Amino acid sequence: MPFYRDFNSYLRSIFGGRVQKITLDAGMTCPNRDGRLGRGGCIYCNPKGSGTGASDRYSIADQIQAAKSRLAKRYKAKKFLAYFQSFSNTYAPLPVLRQVYAEALADDDVLGLSIGTRPDCLPEEVLEHLESLARDRLIWLELGLQSSRDATLRFINRGHDVSQFTDALTRIQARGLPVCAHVILGLPGESREDMLYTARFLAESGVEAVKIHLLYVIRGTRLHALYKQGHYSCLEQREYACLVGDFLSLLPEKTIIQRLTGDPHREELIAPEWALQKQKTLAMIQACMQQNRLSQGSNL
């Protein structure tokens, strides 16, 4: 029996077969970079917004076609979700968003959208449009929370607080759209109890899914500067694995887990080196949970 409810199984239950995410870069920006809220973004974010920069060279349609070919070979996938990942993908005028989403959905093999954004970038007109798309497509919103501690959000220069996340979640769910909350483990100054407090917060919030990320140091970020100065140290691999197990044990069994760790670009990663050992980390998480007799929701 799986030790957590994974996203692939969820998609299979809806569509009856493998559905793979296609990561897209739509050339968006962020209010924490363009000056509306601030400049430079969160302390861990690089100028690409954790993306590829592909929008500088390729259209959405081109990115989808290239990814379909690659993912079909690797996973035998024939159907896909278009995942707008880089920056804040509801932070543009509505006509621009309409065009971008429509271009992705024009591909017959794309069953829906997963849209990464911020809680403070969700005007009602955008939610209304997404609600209309959801009438015949699967539409997910992925909201960056990172931590449920306001002090942490201030330190990492997040630009919003927890109450804004809660407000956005309420407005999204009122329209029947599912939400995946992103959290980061290992943020500066956070204790183990702080991180598990975020798990309890999410359990009570009613989010449909959660993505768990490791905080790793990327070249050229403000976190990189803190790391070089000796003001930040990364979690150890086993420490992270067991922490994820404890985190999962506090989330309801029905919550879909979309990710258990991140995928840094090798050429950008400064630390920890073990962040590149994804399969080993996943095996460690399962081993920690088995050793501690944990499963998703077992400590609720």
N, C-alpha and C positions, 0 to 999 in steps of 0.2 A: 504493500500500500504506500503511495507517495507520502512524503513527510510534509508536503505543502501543496496547495492548489495552484497549479501552474497555468500560465496563459495559453500555451499551446493546446492543452486539454480542453480549456474553455472554448477556444475557437473551433476545435474539432466537434465539440458538442453542438455547436450552432450550424456549422457548414458541412460537417460530415467528412472532412479530410484536412490535410495539412494546409494551413494559411500562414504565410510568412510576411513579416514586416519588411517594407522597403524604406530605408532611411533617406529622407529628402532634405535638401537645403533650398529654401525658397528665397534666400537673400533678405530675410527680415533683419530687424535690429531689436533693441531693447530700451525701455525708458531709463534704465540704469546705465546706459551707455551714450544715448544720443543727447543727454542734457536735460531731459524732462525731469528726471529724478536725480541723476548724477552722471558721472563719467567713469569709465573704467570697468564697470560691472562688479560682480561679486569677486571676492578675493581669489577664488579658485578658477575663474573663468578666463580663457584666453581670447584673443581678438576674433577667433572663428566661432565663438559661442559653443564650444564643444562639438562643432560640426566639421564639415569637410571643405567648405568654401566652393563646393561644386556649382553653386548658382552663378559664379563668375564666368563659367565656361559652358554650362549645359542647362537647357530648359528642363522643366519638371517632366515633360514627356520623355525627353532624352534620358534623364536619370532613371526613370521607371523602366524603360526598355533595356538599358544596360544592366540594371539590377535583376530584372526578371530572368534574363539569360543566365546570369551568375548563380542566382538562388535556385533556379530549376535544376542546374547541374549538381549543386551541393546538397539540396534538401528534397529534390524531386517535387518541389512546390509548383502548383499550377494557378493558385489563387493568392491574392496579396492584400495587405493593408498598407496604405500610403502613410508613412510616419513622418510628419513635419517636425524635425528635431531641433535644428539650430535656432538659438535665440527665442523670441516670443512670437509665435505664429498666429496670434490674433491681434498683433500690434501693427495695424496698417489700416488705411481707409477701407470701408466695406467693399467698394467696387474692386479693389485690388485683391482682397481676400476671396471674393466670389470667383474671380478669374483663376486664381491659384488653385482653389479647391476643385473647381470645375475641370481644370486641366488634368488633375490627378484622377478624378472620377470618370473621365472620358475613356479611360482604358477599360475594356470589358473584363479584364482579369483583376481589377481592383475592386474589392468588395466594400471598402469603406476607408475612413480616415482615422488616424490617431494624431492629435494635434497638441504639441508641446507648447505651453505658454505659462504666464504668471497670473496670480490671482487678481492683480491690479490692471489687467489688460483685457477685460471682458465686458465691454459695453453691451447693453441689452440688445442693440440691433444686430450685433454679431451672434449672440446667443440665439436670437430669433432665427437667423439664417441657418445656424447649425441644427436647430430643432427641425427646420423644414427639410434639411438634407437627411436627417435621421428617420424620416418617414419610410424611406426605402433603402437606406444604407446604414451600415454600422458606423457610428460616430463616437469616438472616445475623446475626452479632453484629459490631457496630462498636465497636472498642476504642480509646479515646484513649490514645496513647502520647506524642505531641507531640515528644519527643526521646529518644534513647537515651543521653544524658549525664545521670547522676544529679545533677551540680552544677546543670545547667539546670533539672531538675525541682524541685529545692529552691528555686531562685531564683524560679520562676514560681508557687510555692506549690501545686504539683500534688497533693501529699499521698500519693503512692506513688512507688516507685522502679522501675527497669528490671526487677529480679528478679521483682517482682509481676506485671508484664506477661508475662514469660516463663512464669511459673507458670500464669497464667490461660490463656494461649494453649495450653499443653500440655494442660490439663484440658478446654478447649473442643474442641480437635481430636481428643482421645481419644473424644469423643462424635460425631465425624463432622460437626460444624458448621463452616461456613466463617467466616473472620474477615477483616474489613477493618480495618486499622490506620490511625489518623489521625495525621498528623504536621504540624507547623507550621514553616515556613521563616521565618527572620528573628527568632527569639527572642533576647531580650537576652543579650549576651555570647557568642553563638555565632559562630564563624568559619565560613567556607565548608567547611573540612575537617570541622568538627563536624557540620554538616548532612549532608555526604556520608557521614560515619561512620554516621549513622542509616540512610541508604539501604543501606549494606553490612550493617548489623545486620538490617534487614528482609529483605534477600535471603537471609540465612542462616537466618532464623527460620522460613521456610516459610509465612508468612501468604498467604492466597489473594488478598487485594486490599489496595490502599493508597489513601487519600485524602490529597492534598497541599493544605495550606492556606497562604495568605499571612497573616502576623501583621499585622493592621490594628488601629488604635486606636479603641476604642469609647467614647463619652461616658460618664463616670461610673465608669470602671473604675480600678483602681490603675495600670494601664499608662498611662491618660490622665494621671494625676498625674505619672508619670515623664516622659512626653512633654512636658508643660507646663514641667517643671523643667529640660528639656534633657538628661535622662539616658537618653533613648532616641530613636533616629532610625530611620525606616522604610527598607526596601529600595527602591531605584529600580526602575522597571518593567522595564527591560531586564536589570538585574542579577537580578531575580527570575526572569524568563523563561529566561535562560541557565542559572541555577541549577537550575530544574526540569528542563531538558533533561539536564544532567549527572546529576541524581538518577535520572531515568528510565533512563539508560544503565547504571546500576548495579543495576537490578531485573531479575529473570528475565523472559523473554518471556511466560511463562505467567501472571505476576502481573497481575490485573485492576486497572486504574486507574480508580477511581470518580470522582475529581475532581482537577483540576489547579490550581484556585484557589478562593477562597471567594466568597460572595455577601453582602456587608455590607448592612444596611439603610441607605438613603441618609440618613435622618433621624438616625441614631445615629453615623454615621461621622465621625471627626475627621481621620484621616490613614491612608494616603496617598489623595489624591483619585483617583488612577488605579486604585484597587481597584474602582471602579465600571465600569471599561472592560473588562469580561470578555472580549468577543470580540477586542478588540485585544490583550489579554494572551495569549489562546490562540494568536492568529496569530503573535505574537512568539515564543512557545515553539517553535512549529513551525519558524519561520524560523531561530532559533538552532540547532536540531537539524540542520536542513538545511545551514546554513553550516559547522557543525562535524562534519558527516557522522556524526551520532549517530542511534541508534534505541534503543528499549527493549531493554536487555540487551547493547548493543554493547560496553560496557566491562567486562563480567564476565570 
